[in-house]
Amino acid sequence: MQTHRWLRTPDGTAPRISYGADYNPEQWPRDVWDEDVRLMREAGVDVVSVGIFSWAKLQPAEDVWDFAWLDEVIDLLHANGIGVDLATATASPPPWLTIKHPEVLPVTHHGHILSPGARQHWRPTSPVFRDYALRLVETMADRYRDHPAIVAWHVNNELGCHNAWDYSDDAARAFRVWLEARYGTIDRLNHAWGTAFWSQQYGAFHEILPPREVDSHPNPTQQLDFKRFSSDALKEYFVAEREILRRITPDIPVTTNFMVMGETQHADYADWAHELDFVSNDHYRHPGAQSYDELAFSAALVSGIAHRRPWFLMEHSTSAVNWQPVNRPKRDGELVRDSLTHVAHGADAVCYFQWRQSAAGAEKFHSAMVPHAGADSRVFRSVVELGGLLRRLDAVAGSHAVQAPVAILFDWDAWWGSELDSHPTDLLRYRQEALDWFTALHDAGVRVDVVPADVPLDGYRMVVAPVLYAVPAALAESLTAYVEAGGHLVATYFSGVVNEDDRAWLGGYPGAFRDLLGVRVEEFRPLYEGEAIALDSGVDATLWSEPVDVVDPAVEVIARYAGSDLDGGAAVTRRAVGEGSASYVSTRLGAEGLGSIVPTLLAGAGVVSELPEAIRGAASLTLRGAGDETFAFVINRTDDELPLDDVEGVALIGGGTLAPRGVAVFSR
């Protein structure tokens, strides 16, 4: 891992949970800036991200530069004790650049060239774009290298949010270079891709194209490799900016904002994290029954990506967003609860998009810290309230997330691979299965981490590996070793099916885990949309089922199928391995259905809830620790008031009772 470096602060400054937003003063006349910093001080803001979409203003023509306004803004913020997370402004090129060089524009898999007019209209592999962008980065780094206001560099913005999948000729050339580095020889690639099928065999790397539009199913390993390549291409671009910043300003830490949320899957952030001085993330809630749990799941995953070290919540919303089909404001308490949930999982900075709600443009209906209604508003009063609460949590700053007893393993190769086309079903959603386990475990009152595959599993009593479709031999060996050392592994349907090249593990499913689990499946039996199959535990399963053969007499059947042609067949199994165990769940139960088997799995692993019985499931518990002190975040997942009488510790926030959607924090 890259050495962890945090926001620069003046010598002698006590650690704190930083607070702020994206700040876009270029959208406002000069007389508004003074009111902005006055309100920032009232709210307790100490850091803002500046310059994210300012390229056209900083460089209005190829040989014309205008930094006077930015100089003034940075000086004003510094004079008011507000640090600047300075963006490199490369997120969206100005109109003059795309007019002069339309070859920087991305190309869809249909072959359509995307037009400018929105944002991120550039190819990650374009050498022309890179020349212009890196010139801007170098100019900014030279200009602000010694400015004391700069607490961090913010590379680009949400890399790949709109331009991750580029199928241009630039991308094709870069893809071939990437493939040659990965495989070494064309023979090795042909074997990995299975090109003997459909007469796809290549004679040289220069014959290969990205998986552009075809009239049938593209080669699946080609698709998987293109996803890996696209993630690496964006990461390589980040590194190019970072290297300039490190050369010119070695004392200023460098980050970029991830998007660990929902179905955003274009970048392997667990891999990217090794290149950042500290991890940053943007998160926005989506409506639905698991809306809050998805937020907590994402925060836990960011903590896992950061290896439980402090990270930066770069963007979230004070209230409604503007880009969903229907955009509703947050309810009372949710602004504070959402923010403190991220803090509970390791965020040492809490920031929003954006400081002042835009009066024009595509995001003018997106909420902000200062809404259209101004400072005399419910939102701004909540913003000020949160600023005060964060000051009461400054003792938490710098502490690390405390390892939970249970982990959910999350892997981008499995995510990408399990949702490829020409599979047993198109209905499978990898992240949803992981989220369902997270919800079910929280319903049981158990603390849960979400960790990528490169995190050591030592110390976890139980590890859930949902839909771990693509399993290299080394990963299968490490999970087997985890079980043999006394750990308790839970694997699910469509796991262990292929290796890293998307080639099937032969001999029957679940392939790489067949011997460890003591079961064998000859054929998958996916369910139609709307179809369900009953289990003898009284719950209905959907999406997937399997005729499971128990091949080891030591395997215990926890639940069986009831009805259909699988009647009486094993649905959920557990095999003891020394002091550990390996369990298999052959169908999708959903968050509620998993509640019928999770208690049995937890009991077998010796995991018990650390919460008082009266609030288990209704509240979640997350711990951060530093030295001998532990901070317990108790968060209300419900709309009901909860008792806190039996919660251990000295209350830093809350106590007595926990308000609906409330948060209490205790020092132990």
C-alpha positions as CSV (number, residue, x, y, z in Angstrom):
1,M,0.0,0.0,0.0
2,Q,1.0,3.6,-0.6
3,T,2.1,5.3,2.6
4,H,-0.9,7.0,4.1
5,R,-0.6,10.8,4.2
6,W,-3.4,13.1,5.3
7,L,-4.4,16.7,4.7
8,R,-1.6,19.2,5.5
9,T,-2.3,21.3,8.6
10,P,-0.3,24.0,10.3
11,D,2.2,22.8,12.9
12,G,0.7,22.4,16.3
13,T,-2.9,22.1,15.0
14,A,-4.9,19.4,16.8
15,P,-6.4,16.6,14.7
16,R,-10.0,17.2,13.7
17,I,-12.8,15.8,11.6
18,S,-12.6,18.1,8.6
19,Y,-15.8,19.6,7.2
20,G,-16.6,21.3,3.9
21,A,-17.7,21.1,0.3
22,D,-16.9,21.6,-3.3
23,Y,-16.7,25.3,-3.7
24,N,-17.4,26.9,-7.1
25,P,-16.9,30.7,-6.6
26,E,-16.5,31.2,-10.4
27,Q,-20.3,30.7,-10.6
28,W,-20.9,33.8,-8.5
29,P,-20.0,37.6,-8.5
30,R,-17.2,38.7,-6.2
31,D,-19.5,40.2,-3.5
32,V,-20.9,36.8,-2.8
33,W,-17.5,35.4,-1.8
34,D,-17.3,37.4,1.4
35,E,-20.7,36.1,2.5
36,D,-19.5,32.5,1.6
37,V,-16.5,32.6,3.9
38,R,-18.6,34.2,6.7
39,L,-21.1,31.4,6.5
40,M,-18.4,28.8,6.2
41,R,-17.0,30.0,9.5
42,E,-20.4,29.9,11.1
43,A,-20.9,26.2,9.9
44,G,-17.4,25.2,11.0
45,V,-16.1,24.5,7.5
46,D,-12.3,24.1,7.4
47,V,-11.7,22.6,3.9
48,V,-13.2,23.1,0.4
49,S,-12.4,21.7,-3.0
50,V,-11.8,24.4,-5.5
51,G,-11.2,24.5,-9.3
52,I,-12.8,21.2,-10.3
53,F,-14.5,22.4,-13.4
54,S,-12.5,25.6,-14.0
55,W,-10.3,24.7,-17.0
56,A,-12.2,27.0,-19.4
57,K,-11.9,29.9,-17.0
58,L,-8.2,29.3,-16.1
59,Q,-7.2,28.8,-19.7
60,P,-9.8,30.6,-21.9
61,A,-7.7,30.1,-25.0
62,E,-4.7,27.9,-25.8
63,D,-2.1,30.6,-25.0
64,V,-4.2,32.7,-22.6
65,W,-4.1,32.1,-18.8
66,D,-6.2,33.7,-16.1
67,F,-5.3,32.8,-12.5
68,A,-6.1,36.2,-10.9
69,W,-9.6,35.1,-9.7
70,L,-8.3,31.8,-8.3
71,D,-5.4,33.6,-6.5
72,E,-7.9,35.9,-4.9
73,V,-10.2,33.0,-3.8
74,I,-7.4,30.9,-2.3
75,D,-6.0,34.0,-0.5
76,L,-9.5,34.8,0.9
77,L,-10.0,31.2,2.1
78,H,-6.6,31.1,3.7
79,A,-7.2,34.4,5.5
80,N,-10.3,32.8,7.0
81,G,-8.6,29.6,8.2
82,I,-10.1,27.4,5.4
83,G,-7.8,24.9,3.7
84,V,-8.0,24.3,-0.1
85,D,-8.2,20.8,-1.7
86,L,-7.0,22.2,-5.0
87,A,-8.3,20.4,-8.1
88,T,-6.2,20.1,-11.2
89,A,-9.2,21.3,-13.3
90,T,-8.7,18.6,-15.9
91,A,-12.1,16.9,-15.5
92,S,-13.6,18.6,-18.6
93,P,-11.7,20.3,-21.5
94,P,-12.8,23.7,-22.7
95,P,-14.6,24.2,-26.0
96,W,-11.6,25.5,-27.8
97,L,-9.7,22.3,-27.2
98,T,-12.3,19.9,-28.6
99,I,-12.9,22.2,-31.5
100,K,-9.2,22.2,-32.4
101,H,-8.8,18.5,-31.5
102,P,-12.0,16.6,-32.0
103,E,-9.9,13.4,-31.9
104,V,-9.9,13.6,-28.1
105,L,-13.6,12.9,-27.9
106,P,-14.7,9.4,-26.7
107,V,-16.2,6.8,-29.1
108,T,-19.0,4.4,-28.1
109,H,-19.0,0.7,-28.8
110,H,-21.4,1.5,-31.7
111,G,-18.7,3.8,-33.2
112,H,-20.5,7.0,-32.4
113,I,-18.3,10.0,-31.4
114,L,-19.6,11.7,-28.4
115,S,-20.0,15.5,-28.6
116,P,-18.9,18.0,-26.0
117,G,-21.5,20.0,-24.1
118,A,-21.7,18.0,-20.9
119,R,-18.6,16.9,-19.0
120,Q,-15.7,14.5,-19.2
121,H,-15.7,14.5,-23.0
122,W,-12.2,13.1,-23.4
123,R,-10.5,9.8,-24.0
124,P,-8.4,8.3,-21.2
125,T,-5.9,7.0,-23.7
126,S,-5.7,10.2,-25.9
127,P,-2.1,11.4,-26.2
128,V,-3.4,14.8,-27.4
129,F,-5.6,15.3,-24.4
130,R,-2.9,14.2,-22.1
131,D,-0.5,16.8,-23.5
132,Y,-2.9,19.6,-22.9
133,A,-4.1,18.3,-19.5
134,L,-0.6,17.7,-18.1
135,R,0.5,21.2,-19.2
136,L,-2.3,22.6,-17.1
137,V,-1.4,20.4,-14.1
138,E,2.3,21.5,-14.3
139,T,1.3,25.2,-14.6
140,M,-1.0,25.0,-11.6
141,A,1.6,23.0,-9.5
142,D,4.3,25.6,-10.3
143,R,2.0,28.5,-9.4
144,Y,0.7,27.2,-6.1
145,R,3.6,25.0,-4.9
146,D,4.4,27.3,-1.9
147,H,0.9,28.5,-1.0
148,P,0.1,27.5,2.6
149,A,-3.6,27.2,1.9
150,I,-3.2,24.0,-0.2
151,V,-3.9,21.0,2.0
152,A,-4.2,18.4,-0.8
153,W,-4.3,18.0,-4.6
154,H,-7.5,16.7,-6.1
155,V,-6.7,15.0,-9.4
156,N,-9.3,15.4,-12.1
157,N,-12.8,14.5,-10.7
158,E,-14.7,11.2,-10.5
159,L,-12.4,9.6,-13.1
160,G,-14.4,7.6,-15.6
161,C,-17.8,8.7,-14.4
162,H,-18.8,9.4,-18.0
163,N,-15.9,8.3,-20.2
164,A,-14.8,5.0,-18.8
165,W,-15.7,3.0,-21.8
166,D,-13.9,4.4,-24.9
167,Y,-13.7,2.2,-28.0
168,S,-11.7,4.6,-30.2
169,D,-8.6,3.8,-32.2
170,D,-6.5,5.4,-29.4
171,A,-8.1,2.9,-27.0
172,A,-7.5,0.0,-29.4
173,R,-3.8,0.8,-29.6
174,A,-3.5,1.1,-25.9
175,F,-5.6,-2.1,-25.4
176,R,-3.1,-4.1,-27.5
177,V,-0.2,-2.8,-25.5
178,W,-2.0,-3.7,-22.3
179,L,-2.8,-7.2,-23.6
180,E,0.8,-7.9,-24.6
181,A,2.0,-6.8,-21.2
182,R,-0.5,-9.1,-19.5
183,Y,-0.1,-12.2,-21.7
184,G,3.4,-11.9,-23.2
185,T,2.6,-14.0,-26.3
186,I,-0.3,-14.2,-28.6
187,D,-0.5,-18.0,-28.0
188,R,-1.0,-17.3,-24.3
189,L,-3.8,-14.9,-25.1
190,N,-5.4,-17.3,-27.6
191,H,-5.5,-20.0,-24.8
192,A,-6.9,-17.6,-22.2
193,W,-9.6,-16.2,-24.5
194,G,-10.5,-19.6,-25.9
195,T,-10.2,-18.3,-29.4
196,A,-10.5,-21.8,-31.0
197,F,-14.2,-21.1,-30.5
198,W,-15.9,-19.4,-33.4
199,S,-12.6,-19.2,-35.4
200,Q,-11.4,-16.2,-33.4
201,Q,-7.7,-17.2,-33.2
202,Y,-5.3,-14.2,-33.6
203,G,-2.0,-14.3,-35.3
204,A,-0.6,-11.1,-33.7
205,F,-1.6,-8.5,-31.1
206,H,-2.2,-5.8,-33.8
207,E,-5.2,-7.8,-35.0
208,I,-7.1,-7.3,-31.8
209,L,-9.8,-4.7,-31.3
210,P,-11.9,-3.6,-28.3
211,P,-15.2,-5.4,-28.0
212,R,-17.1,-3.1,-30.3
213,E,-20.6,-3.7,-31.5
214,V,-21.1,-7.1,-33.1
215,D,-24.2,-9.1,-34.2
216,S,-23.8,-11.8,-31.6
217,H,-22.0,-12.3,-28.2
218,P,-18.5,-10.9,-28.1
219,N,-15.7,-13.1,-26.7
220,P,-16.4,-13.1,-22.9
221,T,-12.7,-12.9,-21.8
222,Q,-12.1,-10.1,-24.3
223,Q,-15.0,-8.2,-22.6
224,L,-13.6,-9.0,-19.1
225,D,-10.1,-7.9,-20.2
226,F,-11.4,-4.7,-21.7
227,K,-13.0,-3.8,-18.4
228,R,-9.7,-4.5,-16.6
229,F,-7.9,-2.4,-19.2
230,S,-10.3,0.5,-19.0
231,S,-9.8,0.6,-15.2
232,D,-6.1,0.5,-15.7
233,A,-6.1,3.2,-18.4
234,L,-7.9,5.6,-16.0
235,K,-5.5,4.7,-13.2
236,E,-2.6,5.3,-15.5
237,Y,-3.9,8.7,-16.3
238,F,-4.3,9.5,-12.6
239,V,-0.7,8.4,-12.0
240,A,0.5,10.7,-14.8
241,E,-1.0,13.7,-13.1
242,R,0.2,12.5,-9.7
243,E,3.8,12.2,-10.8
244,I,3.9,15.8,-11.9
245,L,2.4,16.9,-8.6
246,R,4.8,14.9,-6.5
247,R,7.8,16.2,-8.5
248,I,6.8,19.8,-8.0
249,T,5.0,19.7,-4.7
250,P,6.3,16.6,-2.8
251,D,4.9,17.7,0.5
252,I,1.3,18.0,-0.6
253,P,-0.7,14.7,-0.5
254,V,-2.5,13.6,-3.7
255,T,-5.9,12.0,-4.0
256,T,-8.9,11.6,-6.4
257,N,-12.5,10.9,-5.6
258,F,-13.7,7.4,-6.1
259,M,-17.4,6.6,-6.6
260,V,-18.1,3.6,-4.4
261,M,-21.9,3.6,-4.6
262,G,-24.7,1.7,-6.3
263,E,-23.9,-0.1,-9.5
264,T,-20.9,2.1,-10.4
265,Q,-18.4,-0.6,-11.4
266,H,-16.0,0.8,-14.0
267,A,-12.9,1.0,-11.8
268,D,-11.2,-1.5,-9.6
269,Y,-10.9,0.9,-6.7
270,A,-9.2,-1.7,-4.5
271,D,-6.3,-1.7,-7.0
272,W,-6.4,2.1,-7.5
273,A,-6.1,2.7,-3.7
274,H,-2.4,1.7,-3.8
275,E,-1.7,4.8,-5.8
276,L,-3.3,7.4,-3.6
277,D,-1.9,9.2,-0.5
278,F,-5.3,8.8,1.0
279,V,-8.6,7.3,-0.3
280,S,-11.5,9.7,-1.1
281,N,-15.0,8.8,-2.1
282,D,-18.2,10.3,-3.4
283,H,-21.5,8.7,-2.3
284,Y,-25.1,9.5,-3.1
285,R,-28.1,7.6,-1.8
286,H,-30.6,6.0,-4.2
287,P,-34.3,5.4,-3.1
288,G,-35.5,1.9,-2.1
289,A,-35.9,-0.4,0.8
290,Q,-32.2,-0.7,1.4
291,S,-31.3,2.9,0.7
292,Y,-29.6,3.5,4.1
293,D,-28.0,0.0,4.2
294,E,-26.5,0.6,0.8
295,L,-24.9,3.8,2.2
296,A,-23.4,1.9,5.2
297,F,-22.3,-0.9,2.9
298,S,-20.5,1.5,0.6
299,A,-18.8,3.2,3.6
300,A,-17.7,-0.1,4.9
301,L,-16.3,-1.0,1.5
302,V,-14.4,2.3,1.3
303,S,-12.9,1.4,4.7
304,G,-11.9,-2.0,3.4
305,I,-10.3,-0.4,0.3
306,A,-8.4,2.0,2.5
307,H,-7.3,-0.9,4.7
308,R,-9.3,0.7,7.6
309,R,-7.1,3.8,7.6
310,P,-8.8,7.3,7.6
311,W,-10.4,8.4,4.3
312,F,-12.0,11.5,2.9
313,L,-15.8,11.7,2.1
314,M,-15.3,14.1,-0.8
315,E,-19.0,14.4,-1.9
316,H,-22.4,13.5,-0.7
317,S,-25.7,15.5,-0.6
318,T,-27.3,17.6,2.1
319,S,-30.7,16.7,0.7
320,A,-32.1,16.0,-2.8
321,V,-30.0,15.3,-5.9
322,N,-31.1,16.2,-9.4
323,W,-30.2,13.3,-11.6
324,Q,-32.6,10.5,-10.4
325,P,-36.0,10.1,-12.1
326,V,-37.7,11.5,-8.9
327,N,-35.5,13.6,-6.5
328,R,-36.9,13.8,-3.0
329,P,-35.4,15.8,-0.1
330,K,-33.9,14.0,2.9
331,R,-36.0,13.6,6.0
332,D,-35.2,15.1,9.4
333,G,-32.1,13.5,10.9
334,E,-30.9,12.0,7.6
335,L,-28.3,14.7,6.9
336,V,-26.6,14.0,10.2
337,R,-27.1,10.3,10.2
338,D,-25.7,9.8,6.6
339,S,-22.6,11.9,7.4
340,L,-21.9,10.3,10.7
341,T,-22.3,6.8,9.2
342,H,-19.3,7.6,6.9
343,V,-17.4,8.9,9.9
344,A,-18.2,5.7,11.8
345,H,-16.5,3.7,9.0
346,G,-13.4,5.8,9.0
347,A,-14.1,9.1,7.2
348,D,-12.0,11.9,8.8
349,A,-13.4,14.5,6.4
350,V,-17.0,15.1,5.6
351,C,-17.8,17.2,2.5
352,Y,-20.7,17.9,0.2
353,F,-21.4,18.7,-3.4
354,Q,-21.6,21.7,-3.1
355,W,-21.2,24.7,-0.9
356,R,-23.7,27.1,-2.6
357,Q,-26.6,25.7,-4.7
358,S,-26.0,26.7,-8.4
359,A,-28.4,29.3,-9.9
360,A,-27.9,27.9,-13.4
361,G,-26.6,24.8,-15.2
362,A,-27.4,21.1,-15.1
363,E,-27.2,20.8,-11.3
364,K,-29.1,23.8,-10.2
365,F,-31.7,21.6,-8.5
366,H,-29.1,19.6,-6.6
367,S,-29.0,20.4,-2.9
368,A,-26.1,22.2,-1.3
369,M,-24.9,23.4,2.1
370,V,-26.4,26.9,1.3
371,P,-29.6,26.2,-0.7
372,H,-31.5,28.6,-3.0
373,A,-33.4,29.6,0.1
374,G,-30.2,30.9,1.7
375,A,-28.9,30.6,5.3
376,D,-32.4,31.0,6.8
377,S,-33.3,27.5,5.9
378,R,-33.8,24.0,7.4
379,V,-30.9,22.7,5.4
380,F,-28.4,25.3,6.5
381,R,-29.4,25.0,10.1
382,S,-28.8,21.2,9.8
383,V,-25.4,22.0,8.3
384,V,-24.5,24.2,11.2
385,E,-25.7,21.5,13.6
386,L,-23.5,18.9,12.0
387,G,-20.5,21.2,12.1
388,G,-21.0,21.4,15.9
389,L,-21.4,17.6,16.3
390,L,-18.2,17.0,14.3
391,R,-16.3,19.2,16.7
392,R,-17.4,17.0,19.6
393,L,-15.9,14.0,17.6
394,D,-12.5,15.5,17.0
395,A,-11.0,12.9,19.4
396,V,-12.0,10.3,16.8
397,A,-9.8,11.9,14.1
398,G,-6.9,9.7,13.2
399,S,-8.3,6.5,14.7
400,H,-8.8,3.5,12.5
401,A,-11.8,1.3,11.9
402,V,-11.8,-1.6,14.4
403,Q,-12.0,-5.0,12.6
404,A,-15.4,-6.6,12.8
405,P,-16.0,-10.3,13.5
406,V,-17.5,-10.9,10.1
407,A,-16.3,-9.8,6.6
408,I,-18.0,-9.7,3.2
409,L,-15.5,-10.3,0.4
410,F,-15.9,-7.9,-2.5
411,D,-14.1,-8.5,-5.8
412,W,-14.2,-6.4,-9.0
413,D,-13.2,-9.4,-11.2
414,A,-16.1,-11.4,-9.8
415,W,-18.5,-8.4,-10.3
416,W,-17.4,-7.8,-13.9
417,G,-17.3,-11.5,-14.8
418,S,-20.5,-12.7,-13.1
419,E,-22.6,-10.1,-15.1
420,L,-21.2,-10.9,-18.6
421,D,-23.6,-11.9,-21.3
422,S,-24.2,-15.5,-22.5
423,H,-24.6,-16.6,-18.9
424,P,-27.2,-18.8,-17.3
425,T,-29.2,-15.7,-16.4
426,D,-29.1,-12.0,-17.2
427,L,-30.9,-11.2,-13.9
428,L,-28.0,-11.7,-11.6
429,R,-26.6,-8.6,-9.8
430,Y,-23.4,-9.2,-7.9
431,R,-23.5,-6.1,-5.7
432,Q,-27.1,-6.7,-4.7
433,E,-26.2,-10.1,-3.4
434,A,-23.4,-8.7,-1.3
435,L,-25.7,-5.9,0.0
436,D,-28.4,-8.5,1.0
437,W,-25.8,-10.3,3.2
438,F,-24.8,-7.0,4.7
439,T,-28.4,-6.2,5.5
440,A,-29.1,-9.7,6.9
441,L,-26.0,-9.5,9.1
442,H,-27.0,-6.1,10.4
443,D,-30.5,-7.4,11.1
444,A,-28.8,-9.9,13.3
445,G,-27.0,-7.1,15.2
446,V,-23.5,-8.1,14.0
447,R,-20.7,-5.8,13.0
448,V,-19.6,-6.4,9.4
449,D,-16.6,-5.3,7.3
450,V,-16.6,-5.2,3.5
451,V,-13.1,-6.1,2.2
452,P,-11.4,-6.5,-1.2
453,A,-9.6,-9.8,-1.9
454,D,-6.2,-8.3,-1.2
455,V,-7.0,-7.7,2.5
456,P,-5.7,-10.4,5.0
457,L,-8.6,-12.4,6.5
458,D,-6.8,-13.1,9.8
459,G,-9.0,-12.3,12.7
460,Y,-12.3,-12.7,11.0
461,R,-14.5,-15.4,12.5
462,M,-16.7,-15.6,9.4
463,V,-16.1,-14.5,5.8
464,V,-19.0,-14.4,3.3
465,A,-17.9,-14.6,-0.4
466,P,-21.1,-13.9,-2.4
467,V,-21.1,-14.8,-6.1
468,L,-17.3,-15.2,-6.2
469,Y,-17.5,-16.2,-9.8
470,A,-13.9,-15.7,-11.0
471,V,-11.4,-17.4,-8.7
472,P,-7.7,-17.7,-9.5
473,A,-5.9,-20.7,-8.0
474,A,-4.1,-18.5,-5.5
475,L,-7.4,-17.1,-4.1
476,A,-8.9,-20.5,-3.8
477,E,-5.8,-21.6,-1.9
478,S,-5.9,-18.6,0.5
479,L,-9.6,-19.2,1.3
480,T,-9.0,-22.9,1.9
481,A,-6.1,-22.0,4.2
482,Y,-8.4,-19.5,6.0
483,V,-10.8,-22.3,6.7
484,E,-8.2,-24.8,7.7
485,A,-6.8,-22.3,10.2
486,G,-10.2,-22.2,11.9
487,G,-12.1,-19.6,9.8
488,H,-15.7,-20.0,8.7
489,L,-16.3,-19.4,5.0
490,V,-19.7,-18.9,3.4
491,A,-19.8,-19.2,-0.4
492,T,-22.9,-18.7,-2.6
493,Y,-24.3,-19.8,-5.9
494,F,-22.3,-19.1,-9.1
495,S,-19.0,-19.1,-7.1
496,G,-15.7,-20.7,-8.0
497,V,-17.0,-21.2,-11.5
498,V,-14.0,-19.9,-13.6
499,N,-10.4,-18.8,-13.2
500,E,-9.0,-15.4,-13.9
501,D,-9.1,-16.0,-17.6
502,D,-12.9,-16.8,-17.5
503,R,-12.1,-20.4,-18.3
504,A,-14.3,-22.9,-16.4
505,W,-12.9,-25.0,-13.5
506,L,-13.7,-28.5,-14.8
507,G,-15.2,-31.4,-12.9
508,G,-18.4,-29.8,-11.8
509,Y,-19.5,-26.7,-9.9
510,P,-18.7,-24.9,-7.6
511,G,-15.4,-25.6,-9.4
512,A,-12.5,-24.1,-7.3
513,F,-14.4,-24.7,-4.0
514,R,-16.0,-28.1,-4.8
515,D,-13.7,-30.1,-2.5
516,L,-13.7,-27.5,0.3
517,L,-17.5,-27.4,0.4
518,G,-18.0,-31.1,-0.1
519,V,-20.7,-30.6,-2.7
520,R,-21.0,-31.0,-6.5
521,V,-23.4,-29.4,-9.0
522,E,-23.7,-30.7,-12.6
523,E,-26.0,-28.0,-14.0
524,F,-27.3,-24.6,-12.8
525,R,-31.1,-24.1,-12.6
526,P,-31.7,-20.4,-12.8
527,L,-35.3,-19.2,-12.2
528,Y,-37.4,-17.0,-14.4
529,E,-38.2,-13.4,-13.5
530,G,-41.0,-13.5,-10.9
531,E,-40.5,-17.2,-10.3
532,A,-39.8,-18.5,-6.7
533,I,-38.9,-21.8,-5.1
534,A,-39.6,-22.7,-1.5
535,L,-37.2,-23.9,1.1
536,D,-38.2,-26.0,4.1
537,S,-37.1,-23.1,6.3
538,G,-40.3,-21.4,5.2
539,V,-38.8,-18.8,2.9
540,D,-38.9,-18.4,-0.8
541,A,-35.9,-18.2,-3.0
542,T,-35.6,-16.4,-6.4
543,L,-33.3,-15.9,-9.3
544,W,-31.3,-19.1,-9.0
545,S,-31.4,-22.7,-7.8
546,E,-29.1,-25.8,-8.1
547,P,-29.5,-29.5,-7.8
548,V,-26.8,-30.0,-5.2
549,D,-25.1,-33.4,-4.7
550,V,-23.6,-33.9,-1.2
551,V,-20.4,-35.8,-1.9
552,D,-18.9,-35.8,1.6
553,P,-20.9,-37.5,4.4
554,A,-19.6,-35.0,6.8
555,V,-21.6,-32.2,5.1
556,E,-24.6,-31.0,7.2
557,V,-27.7,-29.8,5.3
558,I,-29.0,-26.6,6.9
559,A,-31.9,-26.1,4.5
560,R,-33.5,-28.1,1.7
561,Y,-35.6,-27.2,-1.3
562,A,-39.3,-27.9,-0.8
563,G,-41.4,-28.4,-3.9
564,S,-40.5,-28.3,-7.6
565,D,-38.2,-30.9,-9.1
566,L,-35.6,-30.1,-6.5
567,D,-37.9,-31.2,-3.7
568,G,-35.8,-32.5,-0.7
569,G,-32.5,-31.5,-2.3
570,A,-29.8,-29.7,-0.3
571,A,-30.1,-25.9,-0.7
572,V,-27.8,-24.7,2.1
573,T,-24.9,-26.9,3.5
574,R,-22.1,-26.7,6.0
575,R,-19.0,-28.8,6.1
576,A,-16.8,-28.8,9.2
577,V,-13.0,-28.5,8.4
578,G,-11.0,-28.9,11.6
579,E,-12.0,-25.9,13.8
580,G,-13.4,-24.1,10.8
581,S,-16.2,-24.7,8.3
582,A,-17.2,-24.1,4.7
583,S,-20.9,-23.4,4.0
584,Y,-22.7,-23.2,0.6
585,V,-25.9,-21.3,-0.2
586,S,-27.1,-22.5,-3.6
587,T,-29.8,-19.9,-4.2
588,R,-30.7,-16.3,-3.8
589,L,-32.7,-15.7,-0.6
590,G,-32.7,-11.9,-0.4
591,A,-32.0,-9.9,2.7
592,E,-35.2,-11.2,4.5
593,G,-34.8,-14.8,3.5
594,L,-31.1,-14.8,4.6
595,G,-32.5,-14.1,8.1
596,S,-33.6,-17.7,8.2
597,I,-30.1,-19.1,7.9
598,V,-27.7,-16.3,9.2
599,P,-28.3,-17.1,12.9
600,T,-27.2,-20.8,12.3
601,L,-24.1,-19.7,10.3
602,L,-23.2,-17.1,13.0
603,A,-23.7,-19.6,15.8
604,G,-21.4,-22.1,14.0
605,A,-18.8,-19.5,13.7
606,G,-19.1,-18.4,17.3
607,V,-20.2,-14.9,16.5
608,V,-22.6,-13.1,18.8
609,S,-24.0,-9.6,18.7
610,E,-22.3,-6.9,20.7
611,L,-25.5,-4.8,20.9
612,P,-28.0,-5.0,23.8
613,E,-30.8,-7.3,22.8
614,A,-33.4,-4.6,22.9
615,I,-31.9,-2.8,19.9
616,R,-30.3,-5.6,17.8
617,G,-31.2,-5.2,14.2
618,A,-32.9,-1.9,14.7
619,A,-29.5,-0.3,15.4
620,S,-26.1,-1.0,13.9
621,L,-22.8,-0.8,15.7
622,T,-19.5,0.4,14.2
623,L,-16.2,0.9,16.1
624,R,-13.2,3.1,15.6
625,G,-10.2,2.9,17.9
626,A,-6.9,4.7,18.7
627,G,-4.6,3.3,21.4
628,D,-6.6,2.3,24.5
629,E,-9.7,4.2,23.5
630,T,-12.6,2.9,21.4
631,F,-15.4,4.9,19.8
632,A,-18.7,3.2,19.4
633,F,-21.1,4.5,16.8
634,V,-24.7,3.3,17.4
635,I,-26.9,4.2,14.5
636,N,-30.6,3.9,14.3
637,R,-31.7,2.2,11.0
638,T,-35.4,2.7,11.8
639,D,-38.0,5.4,12.2
640,D,-38.6,4.4,15.8
641,E,-37.0,5.7,19.0
642,L,-34.6,3.2,20.7
643,P,-33.4,2.8,24.3
644,L,-29.6,3.2,24.9
645,D,-29.6,2.4,28.6
646,D,-27.5,-0.8,28.2
647,V,-24.9,0.6,25.8
648,E,-21.5,0.8,27.3
649,G,-19.4,4.0,27.3
650,V,-19.3,7.8,27.9
651,A,-21.6,9.6,25.5
652,L,-19.9,12.0,23.1
653,I,-23.1,12.5,21.1
654,G,-26.6,11.4,22.2
655,G,-27.4,9.0,25.1
656,G,-30.5,7.9,26.9
657,T,-32.6,7.3,23.9
658,L,-31.8,7.1,20.2
659,A,-34.0,9.3,18.0
660,P,-35.5,8.0,14.8
661,R,-32.7,7.9,12.2
662,G,-30.4,9.1,15.0
663,V,-26.7,8.5,15.9
664,A,-25.1,8.2,19.3
665,V,-21.3,8.0,19.9
666,F,-19.7,6.6,23.0
667,S,-16.1,6.6,24.2
668,R,-14.9,3.4,25.9
